[in-house]
Amino acid sequence: MPSSAVVFGVSALYLAVCLGLGLWPGRKASASAAGYVAGDRTLGLVLMYFITGATIFSAFAFLGAPGWAYSRGAAAFYILGYGALGFAPLYFLGPRAARLGRAWGFVTQAEMVSARVRSPAVAGVMAAISVVAFVPYLALQMKGAGYVLSAVTREAIPDWAGAALVYGVVLIYVLRSGVLGVGWTNTFQGLFMMVLAWGLGLYLPHALYGGVGPMFDRLAAERPELLLAPGLTSGGEPWSWGEYSSAIVVSVVGFSVWPHLFMKAFTARDERTIRRTVVLYPTFQVFLVPLFLIGFCGVFFESAPERADQVLPHMLMNMELPALLVGLFCAGALAASMSSGDAVVQFAPAVVATLYARKVDAHGVLAGLLAGSAVTVVLVLWPDLRPWPVHAGLYGLAVNLAALGIVTRWFGRGGSLDLRAFYDGIVPADEADGDGDGQRICEGDCGQQAGRAVPRPSVQDRRAVRYAPLPRV
């Protein structure tokens, strides 16, 4: 049985390395919001690749993915499907967002959308939805980190203390270095997770079954339902193709508009870096394959875990393995939890309309966000209300699109920035002074220029204009 002291020592060393890597880049970033949140828009391909990949593959990767394969079989492959396709929309959305970020000083998608429709209420609603989505997401990461440390130390460290230790380290380097600290730690953590995942994914089938092939031969003979697409539900019943396919669609649509992922478009050095990151991103899914193998390994293990997502630490703690190996697993799981909602998919129509639609209205965006989120929540809580067995988020997305289009077309107030002017960094000439220099943006006779557009005002003025009152109609 592994020594708890050795396991904790390896984990503590890993956390110390992460803390050092996270604090070091803080010396280079500027003291501005763009420096802290967007890394002064200087991230290159390597950092962009790992910061996007490691951000998405959280504690769910090391604990949830093996648990899905263990309990639901082929259903776990849906994760590969949306992971390979989910980043594709950013190939088109990302460069446009980056261009606007440089022109207007945006560092979040809520800023961008609210600036186009000239409504701070839109930013507030998007922030509220993000909080609702992120509370369980962050709780999952913290719970996962705490559980791993507690399990591998035989509860010498309670869950709450493990979570506090790990996220205390994260809090320190994020407060000090911002996104640059996250970028360097995610690069280290991503490489570490890949090596460890493949090491365990190949070692465990060999140790328990004599190889990957014999393991699948036994599964095909004794548990064939685990290998039949589209797999099983959480209750062990066959999953329908409608649920499986719609889950992939909703995940793909929502993937790129997760706030912590979309805002990485504002950090890239240039538009080419964003496109190259998107093209290379599917290769990160290779990291998931060995985790599925680990989950399948647990099907015929001599004892069963209390919960499916505990299958990997359960096997490691009940095998005669070197304490160093178990410690490395613990570090890998912590890497996943440190580098880290259906409701967030509702951002997609607003973001696409902001970047592409000639006409978009604040009331339409608000109506879509609120109606789509409400429908999603209702159908998640009462799934029997769904007319067809498809993902609840898909119904919410359809209602969102309809509300956005109808309200913008027939009930909109107007006042949104023109699409071309938005991309050119142009604002109405009769807006109020925003940089405190005592002059209006037109810097001249505003009475003669009222209603016209003046190109390239200061970034400070442009940022102020985003929340200027809507004109009366």
C-alpha positions in Angstrom: 0.0 0.0 0.0 1.5 3.4 -0.9 3.0 5.5 1.8 0.8 8.6 2.4 3.9 10.6 3.4 5.6 10.0 0.0 2.4 10.7 -1.9 1.8 13.9 -0.1 5.5 14.9 -0.6 5.3 14.4 -4.3 2.1 16.5 -4.4 3.6 19.2 -2.3 6.6 19.4 -4.6 4.3 19.7 -7.6 2.4 22.5 -6.0 5.6 24.4 -5.2 6.7 24.1 -8.8 3.4 25.4 -10.0 3.6 28.3 -7.6 7.0 29.3 -8.8 6.0 29.1 -12.5 2.9 31.1 -11.8 4.6 33.9 -9.9 7.5 34.4 -12.3 5.6 35.9 -15.3 4.0 38.5 -13.1 7.1 40.6 -13.4 6.5 41.1 -17.1 2.9 42.1 -17.4 1.7 45.7 -17.3 -0.4 47.0 -14.5 -3.4 47.6 -16.8 -6.6 45.5 -17.1 -5.3 44.3 -20.5 -2.1 43.2 -18.9 -3.7 41.3 -16.1 -6.7 39.7 -18.0 -5.3 39.6 -21.5 -1.6 39.3 -21.0 -1.1 42.5 -22.9 -2.4 40.6 -26.0 1.0 38.9 -26.5 0.4 35.2 -26.1 2.0 33.0 -28.8 1.0 29.7 -30.3 2.5 27.4 -27.6 1.0 29.3 -24.7 -2.4 29.6 -26.5 -2.5 25.9 -27.3 -1.9 24.8 -23.7 -3.9 27.6 -22.0 -7.0 26.6 -24.0 -6.5 22.9 -23.8 -5.6 22.7 -20.1 -8.3 25.2 -19.2 -11.0 22.9 -20.6 -9.7 19.6 -19.3 -10.4 20.1 -15.6 -10.9 17.6 -12.8 -13.6 16.0 -15.0 -10.8 14.7 -17.2 -8.9 12.7 -14.5 -12.0 11.7 -12.5 -15.1 12.1 -14.7 -13.8 10.7 -18.0 -12.7 7.3 -16.5 -16.0 7.3 -14.5 -18.0 7.7 -17.7 -16.2 4.9 -19.5 -16.5 2.7 -16.4 -20.2 3.2 -15.9 -21.6 4.3 -19.3 -19.2 2.7 -21.7 -19.3 4.1 -25.3 -21.3 7.1 -24.1 -17.9 8.5 -23.0 -16.9 9.0 -26.6 -19.3 11.9 -26.8 -16.6 13.8 -25.0 -14.2 13.2 -27.8 -16.8 14.4 -30.3 -17.5 17.7 -28.8 -13.9 18.2 -27.8 -12.7 17.8 -31.4 -15.4 20.0 -32.9 -16.1 22.5 -30.1 -13.3 24.9 -30.8 -14.0 25.2 -34.5 -16.4 28.2 -34.2 -13.5 30.2 -32.7 -11.7 30.0 -36.0 -14.3 32.5 -37.3 -15.3 34.3 -34.1 -11.9 34.6 -32.5 -10.1 36.8 -35.0 -13.0 39.2 -35.2 -13.1 39.4 -31.4 -9.4 40.0 -31.2 -9.6 42.8 -33.7 -12.4 44.5 -31.7 -10.4 43.9 -28.5 -7.5 45.8 -29.8 -9.6 48.7 -31.1 -11.9 49.1 -28.1 -9.9 47.6 -25.2 -12.2 44.6 -24.6 -11.0 41.8 -22.4 -14.3 39.9 -22.0 -17.1 38.8 -24.3 -19.7 40.6 -22.1 -17.9 43.9 -22.7 -17.9 43.2 -26.4 -21.6 42.4 -26.7 -22.8 45.2 -24.4 -20.7 47.7 -26.3 -22.3 46.8 -29.6 -25.8 47.0 -28.3 -25.0 50.0 -26.0 -26.5 48.4 -22.9 -24.7 47.7 -19.5 -27.8 45.5 -18.6 -26.6 43.0 -21.2 -23.2 42.7 -19.5 -24.9 42.3 -16.1 -27.2 39.5 -17.4 -24.2 37.7 -19.0 -22.2 38.0 -15.8 -25.1 36.6 -13.8 -25.5 33.6 -16.1 -21.7 33.1 -16.0 -21.8 33.0 -12.2 -24.7 30.5 -12.2 -22.7 28.2 -14.6 -19.4 28.7 -12.9 -20.4 28.0 -9.3 -20.9 24.2 -9.9 -18.0 24.2 -12.4 -15.5 25.6 -9.8 -17.0 23.6 -7.0 -16.3 20.5 -9.1 -12.6 21.5 -9.5 -12.2 22.2 -5.8 -14.1 19.1 -4.7 -12.0 17.0 -7.1 -8.7 18.4 -5.8 -9.8 17.9 -2.2 -11.0 14.4 -2.8 -7.8 13.3 -4.5 -5.6 14.5 -1.7 -7.9 12.9 0.9 -8.1 9.6 -1.0 -4.3 9.1 -1.6 -3.5 10.1 2.0 -6.1 7.7 3.5 -8.1 10.7 4.8 -5.1 12.1 6.7 -6.0 15.3 4.9 -9.7 16.1 4.8 -11.4 17.2 1.6 -11.8 20.8 2.7 -8.1 21.1 3.7 -7.0 19.6 0.4 -9.1 21.9 -1.6 -8.0 24.9 0.4 -4.3 24.0 0.0 -4.5 23.6 -3.8 -6.7 26.6 -4.5 -4.7 28.7 -2.1 -1.7 28.1 -4.4 -3.9 29.0 -7.5 -5.2 32.1 -5.8 -1.7 33.4 -5.0 -0.3 33.1 -8.5 -3.4 34.3 -10.3 -3.7 37.4 -8.1 0.0 38.1 -8.7 0.4 37.3 -12.4 -3.0 37.2 -14.0 -3.4 35.3 -17.3 0.4 35.1 -17.9 0.8 33.1 -14.8 -2.1 30.9 -15.8 -0.5 30.4 -19.2 2.8 29.2 -18.0 1.4 26.9 -15.3 -1.1 25.5 -17.8 1.7 24.7 -20.3 3.5 22.8 -17.6 0.4 21.1 -16.3 -0.8 20.2 -19.8 2.5 18.4 -20.6 2.5 16.7 -17.2 -1.1 15.5 -17.6 -0.4 14.1 -21.1 2.6 12.1 -20.0 1.0 10.8 -16.9 -2.3 9.9 -18.6 -0.6 7.9 -21.3 1.6 6.2 -18.7 -1.3 5.1 -16.6 -3.5 4.3 -19.6 -1.0 1.8 -21.0 0.3 0.5 -17.7 -3.0 -0.4 -16.0 -4.5 -2.6 -18.8 -1.2 -4.4 -19.0 -1.0 -5.0 -15.3 -4.6 -6.1 -14.9 -5.4 -7.9 -18.2 -2.1 -8.4 -20.1 -2.7 -5.5 -22.5 -5.4 -3.3 -24.1 -6.5 -6.0 -26.6 -7.2 -8.7 -24.0 -9.1 -6.1 -21.9 -11.4 -5.3 -24.8 -11.8 -9.0 -25.6 -13.1 -9.6 -22.1 -15.4 -6.6 -22.3 -16.9 -7.8 -25.6 -17.5 -11.2 -24.2 -18.9 -10.3 -20.7 -20.1 -6.7 -21.0 -20.9 -6.0 -24.7 -23.4 -3.3 -23.8 -20.5 -1.0 -22.8 -19.1 -1.1 -26.2 -22.2 -0.5 -28.2 -22.9 3.1 -29.3 -24.3 5.4 -28.1 -23.7 3.8 -24.7 -25.7 4.0 -21.5 -27.4 6.6 -19.4 -26.3 7.3 -15.8 -29.0 4.9 -14.7 -27.6 2.1 -16.9 -30.3 2.2 -19.6 -29.4 2.5 -23.3 -28.8 6.2 -24.2 -30.9 7.3 -27.2 -29.2 8.7 -30.4 -31.3 11.8 -30.0 -29.9 12.6 -26.6 -26.4 11.6 -27.6 -26.3 13.7 -30.8 -28.0 16.7 -29.2 -25.6 16.6 -26.3 -22.7 16.9 -28.8 -24.4 19.8 -30.6 -25.1 21.8 -27.5 -21.6 21.2 -26.2 -20.1 22.2 -29.5 -22.2 25.4 -29.7 -21.4 26.3 -26.1 -17.8 25.2 -26.0 -16.3 28.4 -27.6 -18.4 30.8 -25.7 -17.5 29.7 -22.2 -16.3 33.0 -20.8 -12.9 31.7 -19.6 -12.2 30.2 -23.1 -13.6 32.9 -25.3 -11.7 35.6 -23.6 -8.5 33.9 -24.6 -9.1 35.4 -28.1 -8.3 38.7 -26.6 -4.9 37.5 -25.3 -3.5 36.2 -28.6 -0.6 38.0 -30.3 -2.4 38.1 -33.6 -5.3 36.6 -35.6 -3.0 34.0 -37.2 -2.1 32.7 -33.8 -5.8 32.2 -33.0 -6.5 30.3 -36.2 -3.4 28.0 -35.8 -4.5 27.3 -32.2 -8.0 26.2 -33.4 -6.5 24.0 -36.1 -4.1 22.3 -33.6 -6.6 22.1 -30.7 -8.2 18.7 -31.6 -4.8 17.0 -31.0 -5.4 17.8 -27.3 -8.1 15.1 -27.3 -5.4 12.5 -27.5 -5.0 13.1 -23.8 -8.5 11.7 -23.2 -8.0 8.3 -24.9 -5.8 6.7 -22.1 -8.3 8.0 -19.5 -11.1 6.0 -21.2 -8.8 3.0 -21.2 -8.4 3.5 -17.4 -12.1 3.6 -17.0 -12.7 0.3 -18.9 -9.9 -1.3 -16.8 -12.0 -0.8 -13.7 -15.1 -2.8 -15.0 -13.6 -6.1 -13.8 -11.5 -4.8 -10.9 -11.7 -7.0 -7.8 -13.6 -4.3 -5.9 -15.9 -1.5 -6.9 -15.6 2.1 -6.0 -18.4 3.9 -4.1 -19.0 6.2 -7.1 -18.0 5.8 -10.7 -15.9 9.0 -10.7 -13.7 7.4 -8.0 -12.6 4.4 -10.2 -9.1 5.6 -10.9 -7.9 6.6 -7.4 -9.8 3.4 -6.1 -7.7 1.2 -8.4 -4.4 2.9 -7.6 -5.0 2.8 -3.8 -5.9 -1.0 -3.9 -3.0 -2.1 -6.1 0.6 -2.8 -5.0 2.1 0.3 -6.7 5.1 2.4 -5.8 4.2 5.4 -3.7 6.0 7.6 -6.2 3.6 6.5 -9.0 0.5 7.2 -6.8 2.0 10.6 -5.9 2.5 11.4 -9.6 -1.2 10.5 -10.2 -2.2 12.8 -7.4 -0.1 15.6 -9.0 -1.7 14.9 -12.4 -5.2 15.1 -11.0 -4.3 18.3 -9.2 -3.0 19.7 -12.5 -6.4 18.9 -14.1 -8.3 20.6 -11.3 -6.1 23.6 -11.2 -6.2 24.3 -15.0 -9.6 24.6 -15.3 -23.0 24.5 -18.1 -25.6 24.2 -20.2 -26.7 27.8 -19.5 -23.5 29.3 -21.1 -24.6 27.9 -24.5 -27.1 30.8 -24.5 -24.3 33.3 -25.1 -23.7 31.9 -28.6 -26.5 33.8 -30.4 -25.6 37.1 -28.8 -21.9 36.7 -29.6 -22.5 35.7 -33.2 -25.1 38.5 -33.7 -22.6 41.0 -32.2 -19.8 39.9 -34.6 -21.9 39.3 -37.8 -25.4 40.8 -37.7 -26.0 44.2 -39.4 -28.8 44.8 -36.9 -28.9 43.7 -33.3 -30.8 45.2 -30.4 -30.2 45.3 -26.7 -33.8 44.2 -26.0 -33.5 41.3 -28.4 -30.2 40.1 -26.8 -31.7 40.3 -23.3 -34.9 38.6 -24.4 -32.9 35.8 -26.0 -30.6 35.3 -23.0 -33.4 35.3 -20.4 -35.9 33.2 -22.4 -33.3 30.6 -23.5 -31.8 30.3 -20.1 -35.3 29.9 -18.5 -36.4 27.2 -20.9 -33.1 25.3 -20.4 -33.5 25.4 -16.6 -37.1 24.3 -16.7 -36.4 21.3 -19.0 -33.4 20.3 -17.0 -35.5 20.2 -13.8 -38.5 18.6 -15.5 -37.2 16.6 -18.4 -40.6 14.9 -19.0 -41.8 18.3 -20.5 -39.5 17.9 -23.5 -41.6 17.0 -26.6 -38.7 14.9 -28.0 -35.8 13.2 -26.1 -33.1 15.7 -27.0 -30.8 17.8 -24.8 -32.6 20.6 -22.8 -30.0 23.1 -24.0 -31.0 22.6 -27.6 -34.6 23.7 -26.8 -33.2 26.7 -24.9 -31.0 27.6 -27.8 -33.9 27.5 -30.3 -36.0 29.8 -28.0 -33.1 32.1 -27.6 -32.6 32.5 -31.4 -36.3 33.1 -31.9 -36.6 35.7 -29.2 -33.5 37.5 -30.4 -34.7 37.7 -34.0 -38.3 38.6 -33.2 -37.6 41.3 -30.6 -34.8 42.8 -32.7 -37.0 42.9 -35.8 -40.3 44.2 -34.4 -39.7 45.6 -30.9 -36.2 46.9 -30.9 -35.4 50.5 -29.8 -32.3 50.9 -32.0 -29.2 52.7 -30.8 -26.7 49.9 -31.4 -23.5 50.7 -33.1 -23.3 50.1 -36.8 -21.4 46.9 -37.7 -18.9 48.5 -40.0 -18.3 51.4 -37.6 -17.9 48.9 -34.7 -15.1 47.1 -36.5 -13.4 50.3 -37.6 -13.4 51.7 -34.0 -15.7 54.5 -35.0 -18.2 56.1 -32.6 -20.9 58.7 -32.9 -19.4 62.2 -33.0 -21.9 63.7 -30.5 -21.0 61.3 -27.6 -19.8 62.8 -24.3 -16.2 63.1 -23.3 -14.8 59.9 -21.9 -11.1 60.4 -21.2 -11.5 63.4 -18.9 -9.8 65.9 -21.2 -12.7 68.3 -21.1 -13.5 67.9 -24.8 -16.0 65.8 -26.6 -14.9 63.0 -29.0 -15.3 65.2 -32.0 -12.7 67.5 -30.5 -14.3 70.5 -32.4 -17.7 72.0 -33.1 -19.9 69.1 -32.1 -23.0 71.0 -33.1 -21.9 70.9 -36.7 -20.8 67.2 -36.6 -23.7 65.9 -34.5 -24.9 62.6 -36.0 -21.8 62.1 -38.0 -18.9 59.6 -37.2 -15.4 60.5 -36.3 -12.8 57.7 -36.8 -10.2 56.6 -34.3 -11.0 58.4 -31.0 -8.8 57.4 -28.1 -9.3 54.0 -26.5 -10.4 55.7 -23.3 -13.2 57.6 -25.1 -14.2 54.4 -26.9 -14.5 52.5 -23.6 -16.6 55.3 -22.2 -19.0 55.4 -25.2 -19.8 51.7 -24.7 -22.0 52.6 -21.7 -23.3 56.0 -22.8 -27.1 56.3 -22.6 -29.2 55.0 -25.5 -30.7 57.7 -27.6 -34.4 58.3 -27.2 -36.6 57.1 -30.1 
